Amino acid sequence: MKPLLRSFGIFMYQITRDNMLWAVCIAPLLVAVFFRWGIPHLETLLCVHFQQQTVLSEYYLLFDLFLSLITPYLFCFAAAMVMLTEYDENITSYMAITPIGKKGYVLSRLLLPAVISFFASMLLMHFFTLTVWPLWVVTITCLLTSLLSVVIALLIFTFSHNRVEGMAVAKLSGLVMLGLPVPFFLSSGLQYLFSPLPSFWIAKFSVERDILFLLPAILFSLLWVRLLYRKFEQKLVQ
């Protein structure tokens, strides 16, 4: 346990010394504040301008879903950037043969950030949502988005050789979020074209509050993790 905590401490130290990563970790709070007060104000302005009763309010749940995902997304983006820095400096292969081992390295760089992002996401969802969420729905949604964030971190790390490439891949990995708005805009069977995206099933669960959607959400997330983790392991020992 001590080597694991020491490795995680090194991870946190690297983030605090990097202004970009520090800003990334603070960004979810700024996004939450904007969503909570900026979106309703924008809704008022748009309703007046277009002389409509509602413009954005029908999509408040969608904004909440983005909030639940943006927190773990940015936390795990920071984790991937740290791993890429360590990979570029040949630290990853060294740490794999230290007492922490490869398993401990993975836990301190992927699992612990995902766990922290879960609690951070729960906290922000408690104070900044635009709609009313039952506690059990918030908890499950944040668990699913935290699992999805591991997929995003694996994508960034496995398909990048350095931080510059990592930031480019991070933008592309944002396509993983593409499933969130689908249930809001597609009601026909065409929406299931996005079924390989775990974010689609997360949105379906949050909209319809049907636990049957949990199974595909978990299965597709684990499938993505399994496929990416093989390449991740190979890269660690290079």
C-alpha positions in Angstrom: 0.0 0.0 0.0 2.8 2.4 0.8 4.5 2.1 -2.6 1.1 2.7 -4.2 0.4 5.8 -2.2 3.9 7.0 -2.8 3.4 6.6 -6.6 0.1 8.4 -6.4 1.8 11.2 -4.4 4.4 11.5 -7.3 1.5 11.7 -9.7 -0.2 14.5 -7.8 3.1 16.3 -7.4 3.6 16.3 -11.2 0.1 17.8 -11.7 0.6 20.6 -9.2 3.9 21.5 -10.9 2.2 21.7 -14.3 0.1 24.8 -14.8 -1.9 23.3 -17.7 -2.8 20.1 -15.8 -3.6 22.2 -12.7 -6.0 24.3 -14.8 -7.5 21.2 -16.3 -8.3 19.8 -12.8 -10.0 23.1 -11.8 -11.9 23.5 -15.1 -14.8 21.2 -14.1 -15.7 23.6 -11.3 -15.7 26.5 -13.8 -17.9 24.5 -16.2 -20.3 23.6 -13.4 -20.7 27.3 -12.4 -21.3 28.3 -16.0 -23.9 25.5 -16.5 -25.7 26.3 -13.3 -26.0 30.1 -13.7 -24.9 30.9 -17.3 -27.2 28.5 -19.1 -30.5 29.7 -17.4 -29.4 33.3 -18.0 -28.8 32.4 -21.7 -32.2 30.7 -21.8 -33.9 33.9 -20.7 -32.1 36.0 -23.3 -32.9 33.5 -26.1 -36.5 33.3 -25.1 -36.8 37.0 -25.2 -35.0 37.3 -28.5 -37.0 34.5 -30.3 -40.2 35.2 -28.4 -40.5 31.6 -27.3 -41.5 30.0 -24.0 -38.5 27.6 -24.0 -35.4 27.2 -26.0 -32.7 25.4 -23.9 -34.7 24.2 -20.9 -35.7 21.0 -22.7 -32.1 20.1 -22.8 -31.1 20.9 -19.2 -30.7 17.2 -18.6 -28.3 17.0 -21.4 -26.2 19.8 -19.8 -26.2 17.8 -16.6 -25.0 14.7 -18.4 -22.1 16.7 -19.9 -21.3 17.9 -16.4 -21.3 14.3 -15.1 -18.8 13.3 -17.8 -16.6 16.4 -18.1 -15.2 16.0 -14.6 -13.8 12.4 -15.0 -12.9 13.2 -18.6 -10.6 16.1 -17.6 -9.2 14.2 -14.6 -8.3 11.2 -16.7 -7.0 13.5 -19.4 -4.5 14.9 -16.8 -3.6 11.3 -15.8 -2.9 10.4 -19.5 -0.7 13.5 -19.9 1.3 12.5 -16.8 1.8 9.0 -18.2 2.9 10.3 -21.5 5.4 12.5 -19.8 6.7 9.6 -17.9 6.7 7.4 -21.0 8.7 10.1 -22.9 11.2 10.2 -20.1 11.4 6.3 -19.9 10.0 6.4 -16.4 7.1 4.0 -17.0 9.3 1.0 -17.8 11.5 1.8 -14.8 8.5 2.0 -12.4 7.2 -1.4 -13.7 10.2 -3.1 -12.1 10.1 -1.2 -8.8 8.2 -2.5 -5.8 5.1 -0.8 -7.0 5.1 -3.0 -10.1 3.1 -2.6 -13.3 -0.2 -3.3 -11.4 0.5 -0.6 -8.9 1.5 1.8 -11.6 -1.8 1.2 -13.4 -3.8 1.6 -10.1 -2.1 4.9 -9.3 -2.4 6.4 -12.7 -5.8 5.1 -13.9 -7.9 3.7 -11.1 -7.2 6.2 -8.3 -7.8 9.3 -10.6 -11.1 7.6 -11.8 -12.2 7.0 -8.2 -11.4 10.6 -7.2 -13.2 11.9 -10.3 -16.3 9.9 -9.3 -16.5 11.7 -5.9 -15.7 15.1 -7.5 -18.4 14.5 -10.1 -20.9 13.5 -7.4 -20.1 16.7 -5.5 -20.6 18.9 -8.6 -23.8 17.1 -9.6 -25.1 17.7 -6.1 -24.7 21.4 -6.2 -24.8 22.5 -9.9 -27.3 20.4 -11.8 -30.1 22.2 -13.7 -32.6 19.4 -13.1 -33.6 17.3 -10.1 -31.7 13.9 -9.9 -32.5 11.1 -7.5 -29.4 10.1 -5.5 -29.3 6.6 -7.0 -29.4 7.9 -10.5 -26.6 10.4 -9.9 -24.5 7.7 -8.2 -24.9 5.2 -11.1 -24.4 7.8 -13.8 -21.2 9.1 -12.1 -19.9 5.5 -11.8 -20.5 4.9 -15.5 -18.9 8.2 -16.6 -15.9 7.5 -14.4 -15.5 4.1 -16.0 -15.8 5.7 -19.4 -13.1 8.2 -18.4 -10.7 5.2 -18.0 -11.5 4.4 -21.7 -10.6 7.9 -22.7 -7.3 7.9 -20.7 -6.3 4.6 -22.4 -7.2 6.0 -25.8 -5.0 9.1 -25.2 -2.0 7.1 -23.9 -2.0 4.2 -26.3 -2.3 6.3 -29.5 0.1 9.0 -28.5 3.9 9.2 -28.3 4.2 12.5 -26.5 2.0 15.2 -24.9 1.6 17.1 -28.1 0.1 14.1 -29.8 -1.8 13.4 -26.6 -3.6 16.7 -26.8 -4.6 16.0 -30.4 -5.8 12.5 -29.6 -7.7 14.0 -26.6 -9.7 16.1 -29.0 -10.6 13.1 -31.1 -11.4 11.0 -28.0 -14.1 13.6 -27.3 -16.0 11.7 -30.0 -16.7 9.2 -27.3 -19.1 11.8 -25.8 -21.0 11.8 -29.0 -23.5 9.3 -27.7 -24.8 11.7 -25.0 -27.0 13.9 -27.2 -28.3 11.1 -29.4 -31.4 10.1 -27.3 -32.4 13.8 -27.2 -32.4 14.3 -30.9 -33.1 10.9 -32.4 -36.2 9.0 -31.4 -36.1 6.4 -34.2 -34.2 3.2 -34.4 -31.3 5.1 -36.0 -30.2 6.1 -32.6 -28.9 2.5 -32.0 -26.2 3.1 -34.6 -24.4 4.8 -31.7 -24.8 1.7 -29.4 -21.1 0.9 -29.4 -20.5 4.2 -27.6 -21.0 3.7 -23.8 -22.0 7.4 -23.5 -25.1 6.5 -25.6 -26.3 4.0 -23.0 -25.4 6.3 -20.2 -27.7 8.9 -21.7 -30.5 6.3 -22.3 -30.3 5.3 -18.6 -30.4 8.9 -17.4 -33.3 9.9 -19.6 -35.5 6.8 -19.1 -34.3 5.8 -15.7 -34.4 2.2 -16.8 -31.8 -0.1 -15.1 -31.9 -2.4 -18.2 -29.7 0.1 -19.9 -27.0 -0.4 -17.3 -26.0 -3.8 -18.8 -25.0 -2.5 -22.3 -23.4 0.6 -20.7 -21.1 -1.5 -18.5 -20.5 -4.2 -21.2 -19.4 -1.7 -23.9 -17.3 0.2 -21.5 -15.5 -3.0 -20.3 -15.1 -4.1 -24.0 -13.4 -0.8 -24.8 -11.2 -1.1 -21.8 -10.2 -4.7 -22.7 -9.3 -3.8 -26.3 -7.3 -0.8 -25.3 -5.6 -2.3 -22.3 -3.7 -4.9 -24.3 -2.0 -2.1 -26.3 -1.5 -0.1 -23.1 0.3 -3.1 -21.4 2.6 -3.5 -24.5 3.5 0.2 -24.4 4.3 0.2 -20.7 7.2 -2.3 -21.2 8.6 -0.7 -24.4 
